Amino acid sequence: MDSTVIKPMIDYVTYVVKPSKLDFWTWYHTDVEGGKLIAESDYISNNNRIVREWIDFGTFGISLLTAN
């Protein structure tokens, strides 16, 4: 029996957060976990403000998404 374990690679994970918590989660993933904020987009779609931030950890990334 082959005991090889296959581990899938995940490039990034997207978290949807409340607008009031975006600053907290950005701080947490950068200052506490050591990620680097590399991109931020802010746009309006169907009268909703949408903000997305990309945090890089080298081989892995996190996307924070919020809309109000």
MOPAC internal coordinates of N, CA, C and O (Angstrom, degrees):
PM7 1SCF
backbone

  N    0.0000 0     0.00 0     0.00 0    0    0    0
  C    1.4493 1     0.00 0     0.00 0    1    0    0
  C    1.5256 1   109.23 1     0.00 0    2    1    0
  O    1.2310 1   120.70 1   -45.70 1    3    2    1
  N    1.3285 1   116.26 1   134.30 1    3    2    1
  C    1.4627 1   121.61 1  -179.57 1    5    3    2
  C    1.5218 1   109.79 1   -80.22 1    6    5    3
  O    1.2310 1   120.44 1   -52.45 1    7    6    5
  N    1.3190 1   116.76 1   127.55 1    7    6    5
  C    1.4668 1   120.48 1  -178.70 1    9    7    6
  C    1.5303 1   112.28 1  -100.40 1   10    9    7
  O    1.2310 1   120.39 1  -163.47 1   11   10    9
  N    1.3248 1   116.86 1    16.53 1   11   10    9
  C    1.4621 1   120.85 1   179.33 1   13   11   10
  C    1.5270 1   109.90 1   -67.24 1   14   13   11
  O    1.2310 1   121.60 1   -48.19 1   15   14   13
  N    1.3111 1   114.54 1   131.81 1   15   14   13
  C    1.4587 1   120.62 1   177.95 1   17   15   14
  C    1.5202 1   108.13 1  -104.93 1   18   17   15
  O    1.2310 1   120.98 1   -53.06 1   19   18   17
  N    1.3077 1   115.72 1   126.94 1   19   18   17
  C    1.4614 1   120.72 1   177.99 1   21   19   18
  C    1.5267 1   107.86 1   -99.38 1   22   21   19
  O    1.2310 1   121.22 1   -58.58 1   23   22   21
  N    1.3288 1   115.27 1   121.42 1   23   22   21
  C    1.4629 1   120.41 1   178.76 1   25   23   22
  C    1.5253 1   108.71 1  -109.32 1   26   25   23
  O    1.2310 1   120.17 1   -62.42 1   27   26   25
  N    1.3120 1   117.28 1   117.58 1   27   26   25
  C    1.4667 1   119.14 1   178.66 1   29   27   26
  C    1.5277 1   110.44 1   -68.96 1   30   29   27
  O    1.2310 1   120.81 1   -35.52 1   31   30   29
  N    1.3105 1   116.06 1   144.48 1   31   30   29
  C    1.4630 1   121.33 1   177.34 1   33   31   30
  C    1.5265 1   109.17 1   -93.12 1   34   33   31
  O    1.2310 1   120.92 1   -45.49 1   35   34   33
  N    1.2887 1   115.84 1   134.51 1   35   34   33
  C    1.4590 1   121.88 1   176.73 1   37   35   34
  C    1.5214 1   107.29 1  -112.87 1   38   37   35
  O    1.2310 1   120.53 1   -53.59 1   39   38   37
  N    1.3370 1   116.59 1   126.41 1   39   38   37
  C    1.4594 1   120.97 1  -179.13 1   41   39   38
  C    1.5200 1   112.32 1   -77.19 1   42   41   39
  O    1.2310 1   120.93 1   134.92 1   43   42   41
  N    1.3252 1   115.82 1   -45.08 1   43   42   41
  C    1.4559 1   120.34 1  -179.51 1   45   43   42
  C    1.5220 1   110.60 1  -158.74 1   46   45   43
  O    1.2310 1   121.39 1   -17.49 1   47   46   45
  N    1.3082 1   114.94 1   162.51 1   47   46   45
  C    1.4594 1   122.85 1   176.73 1   49   47   46
  C    1.5196 1   107.37 1  -124.36 1   50   49   47
  O    1.2310 1   120.22 1   -41.70 1   51   50   49
  N    1.3263 1   117.19 1   138.30 1   51   50   49
  C    1.4629 1   121.52 1   176.80 1   53   51   50
  C    1.5199 1   108.88 1  -104.64 1   54   53   51
  O    1.2310 1   121.24 1   -50.76 1   55   54   53
  N    1.3153 1   115.24 1   129.24 1   55   54   53
  C    1.4604 1   121.82 1   173.88 1   57   55   54
  C    1.5234 1   108.41 1  -111.56 1   58   57   55
  O    1.2310 1   120.30 1   -47.69 1   59   58   57
  N    1.3103 1   117.03 1   132.31 1   59   58   57
  C    1.4604 1   121.48 1   173.33 1   61   59   58
  C    1.5248 1   106.49 1   -97.23 1   62   61   59
  O    1.2310 1   121.04 1   -57.39 1   63   62   61
  N    1.3378 1   115.62 1   122.61 1   63   62   61
  C    1.4599 1   120.32 1  -175.19 1   65   63   62
  C    1.5186 1   110.51 1  -124.06 1   66   65   63
  O    1.2310 1   120.90 1   -22.68 1   67   66   65
  N    1.3215 1   115.88 1   157.32 1   67   66   65
  C    1.4657 1   120.49 1   175.19 1   69   67   66
  C    1.5263 1   108.62 1   -66.12 1   70   69   67
  O    1.2310 1   120.00 1   -35.87 1   71   70   69
  N    1.3400 1   117.61 1   144.13 1   71   70   69
  C    1.4625 1   119.61 1   178.66 1   73   71   70
  C    1.5362 1   112.93 1   -54.05 1   74   73   71
  O    1.2310 1   120.26 1   144.26 1   75   74   73
  N    1.3121 1   117.10 1   -35.74 1   75   74   73
  C    1.4665 1   120.11 1  -178.74 1   77   75   74
  C    1.5300 1   112.50 1   -71.56 1   78   77   75
  O    1.2310 1   119.72 1   166.15 1   79   78   77
  N    1.3299 1   118.14 1   -13.85 1   79   78   77
  C    1.4671 1   121.99 1  -178.63 1   81   79   78
  C    1.5351 1   113.66 1  -106.69 1   82   81   79
  O    1.2310 1   120.03 1   179.70 1   83   82   81
  N    1.3304 1   117.54 1    -0.30 1   83   82   81
  C    1.4617 1   120.29 1  -176.78 1   85   83   82
  C    1.5300 1   112.00 1   -59.84 1   86   85   83
  O    1.2310 1   120.06 1   133.99 1   87   86   85
  N    1.3252 1   117.49 1   -46.01 1   87   86   85
  C    1.4618 1   120.47 1   179.83 1   89   87   86
  C    1.5235 1   111.68 1   -62.04 1   90   89   87
  O    1.2310 1   120.52 1   140.18 1   91   90   89
  N    1.3304 1   116.62 1   -39.82 1   91   90   89
  C    1.4603 1   120.02 1   179.08 1   93   91   90
  C    1.5217 1   110.90 1   -61.94 1   94   93   91
  O    1.2310 1   120.11 1   130.81 1   95   94   93
  N    1.3372 1   117.40 1   -49.19 1   95   94   93
  C    1.4579 1   120.01 1  -176.54 1   97   95   94
  C    1.5217 1   112.02 1   -69.49 1   98   97   95
  O    1.2310 1   120.16 1   147.28 1   99   98   97
  N    1.3268 1   117.31 1   -32.72 1   99   98   97
  C    1.4636 1   119.64 1   173.97 1  101   99   98
  C    1.5209 1   109.81 1   -63.18 1  102  101   99
  O    1.2310 1   120.41 1   133.04 1  103  102  101
  N    1.3239 1   116.82 1   -46.96 1  103  102  101
  C    1.4609 1   121.56 1   177.39 1  105  103  102
  C    1.5287 1   110.15 1   -58.73 1  106  105  103
  O    1.2310 1   119.88 1   132.76 1  107  106  105
  N    1.3169 1   117.83 1   -47.24 1  107  106  105
  C    1.4527 1   122.10 1  -176.53 1  109  107  106
  C    1.5286 1   111.63 1   -59.49 1  110  109  107
  O    1.2310 1   120.82 1   130.94 1  111  110  109
  N    1.3329 1   116.04 1   -49.06 1  111  110  109
  C    1.4678 1   119.22 1  -176.02 1  113  111  110
  C    1.5247 1   112.66 1   -73.53 1  114  113  111
  O    1.2310 1   119.65 1   158.57 1  115  114  113
  N    1.3364 1   118.27 1   -21.43 1  115  114  113
  C    1.4660 1   119.58 1   178.14 1  117  115  114
  C    1.5325 1   111.39 1   -95.10 1  118  117  115
  O    1.2310 1   119.50 1   122.86 1  119  118  117
  N    1.3164 1   118.56 1   -57.14 1  119  118  117
  C    1.4635 1   120.89 1  -175.26 1  121  119  118
  C    1.5279 1   113.69 1   -75.43 1  122  121  119
  O    1.2310 1   119.79 1   140.76 1  123  122  121
  N    1.3006 1   118.02 1   -39.24 1  123  122  121
  C    1.4685 1   120.88 1  -176.95 1  125  123  122
  C    1.5321 1   110.87 1   -84.47 1  126  125  123
  O    1.2310 1   120.20 1   131.86 1  127  126  125
  N    1.3318 1   117.23 1   -48.14 1  127  126  125
  C    1.4648 1   120.69 1  -175.90 1  129  127  126
  C    1.5310 1   113.98 1   -91.45 1  130  129  127
  O    1.2310 1   119.88 1   169.16 1  131  130  129
  N    1.3249 1   117.84 1   -10.84 1  131  130  129
  C    1.4590 1   120.46 1   174.87 1  133  131  130
  C    1.5096 1   116.58 1    87.18 1  134  133  131
  O    1.2310 1   119.85 1  -163.21 1  135  134  133
  N    1.3258 1   117.90 1    16.79 1  135  134  133
  C    1.4620 1   120.34 1   177.46 1  137  135  134
  C    1.5117 1   111.14 1   -78.45 1  138  137  135
  O    1.2310 1   120.98 1    -9.48 1  139  138  137
  N    1.3291 1   115.74 1   170.52 1  139  138  137
  C    1.4669 1   121.72 1   179.60 1  141  139  138
  C    1.5269 1   108.87 1  -124.05 1  142  141  139
  O    1.2310 1   120.75 1   -55.76 1  143  142  141
  N    1.3263 1   116.17 1   124.24 1  143  142  141
  C    1.4644 1   121.09 1   176.94 1  145  143  142
  C    1.5192 1   107.54 1   -70.11 1  146  145  143
  O    1.2310 1   120.53 1   -64.31 1  147  146  145
  N    1.3452 1   116.59 1   115.69 1  147  146  145
  C    1.4654 1   119.52 1  -175.36 1  149  147  146
  C    1.5253 1   113.64 1  -110.52 1  150  149  147
  O    1.2310 1   119.84 1   161.23 1  151  150  149
  N    1.3261 1   117.91 1   -18.77 1  151  150  149
  C    1.4619 1   119.85 1  -179.50 1  153  151  150
  C    1.5225 1   109.78 1  -156.54 1  154  153  151
  O    1.2310 1   122.01 1   -30.97 1  155  154  153
  N    1.3245 1   113.75 1   149.03 1  155  154  153
  C    1.4601 1   119.92 1   178.03 1  157  155  154
  C    1.5217 1   107.45 1  -145.21 1  158  157  155
  O    1.2310 1   120.66 1   -48.91 1  159  158  157
  N    1.3161 1   116.33 1   131.09 1  159  158  157
  C    1.4607 1   119.64 1   176.96 1  161  159  158
  C    1.5188 1   108.61 1  -127.65 1  162  161  159
  O    1.2310 1   121.63 1   -34.37 1  163  162  161
  N    1.3129 1   114.48 1   145.63 1  163  162  161
  C    1.4553 1   122.08 1  -176.47 1  165  163  162
  C    1.5267 1   106.27 1  -141.52 1  166  165  163
  O    1.2310 1   120.04 1   -63.40 1  167  166  165
  N    1.3307 1   117.53 1   116.60 1  167  166  165
  C    1.4614 1   119.05 1  -178.98 1  169  167  166
  C    1.5290 1   110.56 1  -148.73 1  170  169  167
  O    1.2310 1   121.46 1   -12.28 1  171  170  169
  N    1.3183 1   114.82 1   167.72 1  171  170  169
  C    1.4577 1   122.77 1  -179.09 1  173  171  170
  C    1.5244 1   108.88 1  -108.91 1  174  173  171
  O    1.2310 1   120.55 1   -49.96 1  175  174  173
  N    1.3401 1   116.56 1   130.04 1  175  174  173
  C    1.4577 1   122.43 1   177.25 1  177  175  174
  C    1.5254 1   108.19 1  -138.86 1  178  177  175
  O    1.2310 1   120.54 1   -57.87 1  179  178  177
  N    1.3247 1   116.58 1   122.13 1  179  178  177
  C    1.4716 1   121.92 1  -179.33 1  181  179  178
  C    1.5286 1   111.71 1    51.77 1  182  181  179
  O    1.2310 1   120.71 1  -134.82 1  183  182  181
  N    1.3153 1   116.25 1    45.18 1  183  182  181
  C    1.4702 1   124.18 1   179.51 1  185  183  182
  C    1.5317 1   114.10 1    64.89 1  186  185  183
  O    1.2310 1   120.00 1  -162.08 1  187  186  185
  N    1.3300 1   117.60 1    17.92 1  187  186  185
  C    1.4618 1   121.99 1   175.37 1  189  187  186
  C    1.5175 1   109.05 1  -114.33 1  190  189  187
  O    1.2310 1   120.63 1   -44.67 1  191  190  189
  N    1.3234 1   116.40 1   135.33 1  191  190  189
  C    1.4615 1   121.08 1   174.37 1  193  191  190
  C    1.5254 1   107.76 1   -83.65 1  194  193  191
  O    1.2310 1   120.98 1   -54.26 1  195  194  193
  N    1.3181 1   115.74 1   125.74 1  195  194  193
  C    1.4628 1   121.34 1  -178.98 1  197  195  194
  C    1.5256 1   108.46 1  -118.34 1  198  197  195
  O    1.2310 1   120.93 1   -51.00 1  199  198  197
  N    1.3151 1   115.82 1   129.00 1  199  198  197
  C    1.4557 1   121.59 1   179.04 1  201  199  198
  C    1.5221 1   108.00 1  -121.99 1  202  201  199
  O    1.2310 1   120.87 1   -46.75 1  203  202  201
  N    1.3278 1   115.94 1   133.25 1  203  202  201
  C    1.4643 1   121.07 1   175.85 1  205  203  202
  C    1.5223 1   107.47 1  -131.11 1  206  205  203
  O    1.2310 1   121.06 1   -46.33 1  207  206  205
  N    1.3180 1   115.57 1   133.67 1  207  206  205
  C    1.4551 1   121.82 1   176.67 1  209  207  206
  C    1.5227 1   108.62 1  -123.50 1  210  209  207
  O    1.2310 1   120.78 1   -41.87 1  211  210  209
  N    1.3273 1   116.11 1   138.13 1  211  210  209
  C    1.4624 1   122.27 1   177.98 1  213  211  210
  C    1.5118 1   109.10 1  -109.20 1  214  213  211
  O    1.2310 1   120.75 1   -52.59 1  215  214  213
  N    1.3286 1   116.17 1   127.41 1  215  214  213
  C    1.4551 1   122.08 1   179.33 1  217  215  214
  C    1.5198 1   107.87 1  -119.15 1  218  217  215
  O    1.2310 1   121.09 1   -53.06 1  219  218  217
  N    1.3345 1   115.53 1   126.94 1  219  218  217
  C    1.4580 1   121.63 1  -174.31 1  221  219  218
  C    1.5231 1   110.89 1  -103.73 1  222  221  219
  O    1.2310 1   121.34 1   -42.93 1  223  222  221
  N    1.3369 1   115.03 1   137.07 1  223  222  221
  C    1.4662 1   122.05 1   176.26 1  225  223  222
  C    1.5276 1   110.59 1  -119.94 1  226  225  223
  O    1.2310 1   119.74 1  -158.51 1  227  226  225
  N    1.3091 1   118.09 1    21.49 1  227  226  225
  C    1.4570 1   121.33 1  -178.12 1  229  227  226
  C    1.5149 1   111.32 1    94.37 1  230  229  227
  O    1.2310 1   120.01 1    93.87 1  231  230  229
  N    1.3192 1   117.59 1   -86.13 1  231  230  229
  C    1.4620 1   121.19 1  -179.54 1  233  231  230
  C    1.5167 1   112.59 1   -96.44 1  234  233  231
  O    1.2310 1   120.56 1  -176.00 1  235  234  233
  N    1.3139 1   116.53 1     4.00 1  235  234  233
  C    1.4661 1   122.08 1  -174.68 1  237  235  234
  C    1.5256 1   108.36 1  -146.67 1  238  237  235
  O    1.2310 1   119.99 1   -29.77 1  239  238  237
  N    1.3115 1   117.62 1   150.23 1  239  238  237
  C    1.4569 1   120.74 1   178.48 1  241  239  238
  C    1.5171 1   112.22 1  -138.82 1  242  241  239
  O    1.2310 1   121.78 1   -18.87 1  243  242  241
  N    1.3074 1   114.19 1   161.13 1  243  242  241
  C    1.4712 1   121.47 1   177.03 1  245  243  242
  C    1.5221 1   107.30 1  -126.66 1  246  245  243
  O    1.2310 1   121.30 1   -43.08 1  247  246  245
  N    1.3102 1   115.12 1   136.92 1  247  246  245
  C    1.4501 1   121.78 1   174.16 1  249  247  246
  C    1.5268 1   107.75 1  -113.80 1  250  249  247
  O    1.2310 1   120.75 1   -55.79 1  251  250  249
  N    1.3256 1   116.17 1   124.21 1  251  250  249
  C    1.4706 1   121.24 1   175.09 1  253  251  250
  C    1.5182 1   107.09 1  -102.70 1  254  253  251
  O    1.2310 1   120.70 1   -50.61 1  255  254  253
  N    1.3245 1   116.26 1   129.39 1  255  254  253
  C    1.4623 1   121.99 1  -176.40 1  257  255  254
  C    1.5208 1   108.88 1  -128.00 1  258  257  255
  O    1.2310 1   121.13 1   -45.70 1  259  258  257
  N    1.3253 1   115.44 1   134.30 1  259  258  257
  C    1.4529 1   119.97 1   176.76 1  261  259  258
  C    1.5245 1   109.28 1  -143.53 1  262  261  259
  O    1.2310 1   120.62 1   -29.15 1  263  262  261
  N    1.3063 1   116.42 1   150.85 1  263  262  261
  C    1.4680 1   121.72 1   177.28 1  265  263  262
  C    1.5215 1   108.87 1  -145.18 1  266  265  263
  O    1.2310 1   121.12 1   -34.79 1  267  266  265
  N    1.3171 1   115.46 1   145.21 1  267  266  265
  C    1.4629 1   119.09 1   175.67 1  269  267  266
  C    1.4986 1   110.46 1  -140.02 1  270  269  267
  O    1.2310 1   120.10 1   180.00 1  271  270  269

